[in-house]
Amino acid sequence: MKQLLDSYYRLLSILLTWLMAVMILAVCLQIVSRYTGLIPRYIWTEEVARFCFVWIIMIGATLSVRDGTHFDVDLMPQPKTIGEQGSCRLIVHLAMAILSAVFAWCGVQFAQFGAAQKSEMSGINMLAMFLSFPIAGITWIVFLIEKMIGDLRMITTRPGTKR
């Protein structure tokens, strides 16, 4: 299972890189067309940049959940043992999983709303952008389950044993 999640993580990383490249290209085309007469003004570039930006945010947040590099706030005292560390991490990951489930649930409804709309400029169905929300929420849950399994291992580790 870990290999599958690692492969999915690598795929998301590659997709994030490509989306950044597409967004940078679209914004560069906008700038060049706006301030020079070298190329015609493209309206679609603004929309492509916006779509890429939304997907970049959702994929970046997903990668941050897996890496544990998302922001957090220390509300609990510093744990002294491995078991206490695992317990504190489990509480945080459970809270994140609950919010991720809400995000996924509402994201599905948001995507259904987007499926009934089309973009004004290009006519692209807005589901292409709104689908990023439920996919992110579901992926957060999957990555958090992986983290919670590690937390449970920390909790069940006997004192004096090495991780």
C-alpha positions as CSV (number, residue, x, y, z in Angstrom):
1,M,0.0,0.0,0.0
2,K,2.9,2.3,0.8
3,Q,4.3,1.9,-2.7
4,L,0.9,2.8,-4.2
5,L,0.7,6.0,-2.1
6,D,4.3,6.8,-2.9
7,S,3.5,6.5,-6.6
8,Y,0.4,8.6,-6.2
9,Y,2.5,11.2,-4.4
10,R,5.1,11.3,-7.2
11,L,2.3,11.6,-9.8
12,L,0.9,14.6,-7.8
13,S,4.4,16.2,-7.6
14,I,4.8,15.8,-11.4
15,L,1.3,17.2,-12.0
16,L,2.1,20.1,-9.8
17,T,5.2,20.9,-11.7
18,W,3.4,20.8,-15.0
19,L,0.6,23.0,-13.8
20,M,3.1,25.6,-12.6
21,A,4.8,25.5,-16.0
22,V,1.4,26.0,-17.8
23,M,0.4,28.8,-15.4
24,I,3.7,30.6,-15.9
25,L,3.4,30.3,-19.7
26,A,-0.2,31.6,-19.7
27,V,0.7,34.6,-17.5
28,C,3.8,35.3,-19.6
29,L,1.6,35.3,-22.7
30,Q,-0.8,37.7,-21.0
31,I,1.9,40.1,-20.1
32,V,3.5,40.0,-23.6
33,S,0.2,40.4,-25.4
34,R,-0.8,43.2,-23.1
35,Y,2.3,45.4,-23.3
36,T,3.6,44.6,-26.8
37,G,2.1,44.2,-30.2
38,L,4.0,41.1,-30.9
39,I,1.2,38.7,-30.3
40,P,-2.6,39.2,-30.2
41,R,-4.4,39.6,-26.9
42,Y,-5.4,36.2,-25.6
43,I,-8.4,36.1,-23.2
44,W,-8.2,32.4,-22.5
45,T,-4.8,32.8,-20.8
46,E,-6.4,34.5,-17.8
47,E,-8.8,31.5,-17.4
48,V,-6.1,28.9,-17.8
49,A,-4.0,30.7,-15.2
50,R,-6.9,30.7,-12.8
51,F,-7.7,27.0,-13.3
52,C,-4.1,26.1,-12.9
53,F,-3.8,28.2,-9.7
54,V,-6.8,26.5,-8.1
55,W,-5.4,23.0,-8.9
56,I,-1.9,24.1,-7.7
57,I,-3.3,25.1,-4.3
58,M,-5.2,21.9,-3.9
59,I,-2.4,19.6,-5.0
60,G,0.1,21.6,-2.9
61,A,-2.1,21.3,0.2
62,T,-2.3,17.5,-0.5
63,L,1.5,17.1,-0.7
64,S,1.8,19.2,2.5
65,V,-0.5,16.8,4.3
66,R,1.6,13.8,3.3
67,D,4.9,15.6,4.1
68,G,3.6,17.0,7.3
69,T,4.7,20.5,6.2
70,H,1.3,22.1,6.5
71,F,1.0,24.7,9.1
72,D,0.0,23.7,12.6
73,V,-0.4,25.3,16.0
74,D,1.0,23.7,19.2
75,L,-1.9,23.6,21.7
76,M,-0.8,20.6,23.7
77,P,2.3,20.3,26.0
78,Q,5.4,18.8,24.5
79,P,5.1,15.0,24.9
80,K,7.9,13.2,26.8
81,T,7.5,9.6,25.5
82,I,7.1,8.0,22.1
83,G,3.6,6.8,23.1
84,E,2.6,10.4,24.2
85,Q,4.0,11.7,20.9
86,G,1.9,9.2,19.0
87,S,-1.2,10.1,21.0
88,C,-0.8,13.8,20.4
89,R,-0.2,13.3,16.7
90,L,-3.2,11.0,16.5
91,I,-5.5,13.6,18.0
92,V,-4.2,16.2,15.5
93,H,-4.5,13.8,12.5
94,L,-8.0,12.8,13.6
95,A,-9.1,16.4,13.7
96,M,-7.6,17.0,10.3
97,A,-9.3,13.9,9.0
98,I,-12.7,15.1,10.2
99,L,-12.2,18.5,8.5
100,S,-11.0,16.7,5.4
101,A,-14.2,14.6,5.4
102,V,-16.2,17.8,5.6
103,F,-14.1,19.3,2.8
104,A,-14.6,16.1,0.6
105,W,-18.4,16.0,1.3
106,C,-18.9,19.7,0.6
107,G,-16.5,19.4,-2.4
108,V,-18.7,16.8,-4.0
109,Q,-21.7,19.2,-3.7
110,F,-19.5,22.0,-5.0
111,A,-18.4,19.9,-8.0
112,Q,-22.0,19.0,-8.8
113,F,-22.8,22.7,-8.7
114,G,-19.9,23.3,-11.1
115,A,-21.0,20.6,-13.4
116,A,-24.0,22.7,-14.3
117,Q,-21.9,25.7,-15.2
118,K,-19.7,26.7,-18.1
119,S,-16.9,29.2,-18.3
120,E,-17.8,32.5,-19.8
121,M,-14.7,32.9,-21.9
122,S,-13.9,29.4,-23.1
123,G,-17.0,27.4,-22.5
124,I,-15.2,24.8,-20.5
125,N,-17.4,23.0,-18.0
126,M,-16.5,24.4,-14.5
127,L,-16.4,20.8,-13.2
128,A,-12.8,20.8,-14.5
129,M,-11.9,23.3,-11.7
130,F,-14.4,22.4,-9.0
131,L,-13.4,18.7,-9.0
132,S,-10.1,19.6,-7.4
133,F,-11.9,20.2,-4.0
134,P,-13.4,16.7,-3.5
135,I,-10.3,15.0,-4.9
136,A,-8.1,17.0,-2.4
137,G,-10.4,16.1,0.5
138,I,-10.4,12.4,-0.3
139,T,-6.7,12.3,-0.8
140,W,-6.1,14.2,2.5
141,I,-8.1,11.4,4.2
142,V,-6.1,8.7,2.5
143,F,-2.8,10.3,3.5
144,L,-4.0,11.0,7.0
145,I,-5.0,7.3,7.4
146,E,-1.4,6.4,6.5
147,K,-0.2,8.9,9.2
148,M,-2.7,7.6,11.8
149,I,-1.4,4.1,11.3
150,G,2.1,5.4,12.1
151,D,0.7,7.2,15.1
152,L,-0.9,4.0,16.4
153,R,2.4,2.2,16.0
154,M,4.1,4.9,18.1
155,I,1.4,4.5,20.8
156,T,1.8,0.8,20.9
157,T,5.6,1.0,21.0
158,R,6.9,-0.3,24.3
159,P,9.1,2.0,26.3
160,G,12.8,1.3,25.8
161,T,12.3,0.0,22.2
162,K,13.7,1.8,19.2
163,R,11.5,3.0,16.4
